[in-house]
């Protein structure tokens, strides 16, 4: 016969419950740092997330201002990272600009971030079409239309779409 502990007791003779230390409420700065530790956030996005979690809007503004002043939060750095990330994921400049504007960035900040892109949008569109539709997309009109629609949905401009889908036998 096994010597099992009575129900509700663990092997050490306790009741199986852990002692809980009282949870201290985090300050808005601590909560904001927790979000920024995971990834970059724009000021607008960070403020929205913190207020949606029940924090006072004035305290949130003070916390975000403090973190921005100390270099923990930077809209320019956020925008540059977003441009790099979205371009690497196959999105075009129109889509990226639109997404940046939803994060509360002004036109100058968006233009500066877009200027940091070191690639060539038409070439990126061509590579995307080659990977998705194959190298001979330009010969078939239906496939060219599909590729063009795909690039437009991804946020590429007309010049990039034409460059990526035109038929050039010397390419």
Secondary structure as GFF3:
##gff-version 3
##sequence-region A 1 171
A	DSSP	alpha_helix	28	38	.	.	.	ID=ss1
A	DSSP	alpha_helix	43	52	.	.	.	ID=ss2
A	DSSP	alpha_helix	57	69	.	.	.	ID=ss3
A	DSSP	alpha_helix	75	88	.	.	.	ID=ss4
A	DSSP	alpha_helix	93	102	.	.	.	ID=ss5
A	DSSP	alpha_helix	107	115	.	.	.	ID=ss6
A	DSSP	alpha_helix	121	133	.	.	.	ID=ss7
A	DSSP	three_ten_helix	137	139	.	.	.	ID=ss8
A	DSSP	alpha_helix	141	154	.	.	.	ID=ss9
A	DSSP	alpha_helix	158	165	.	.	.	ID=ss10
###
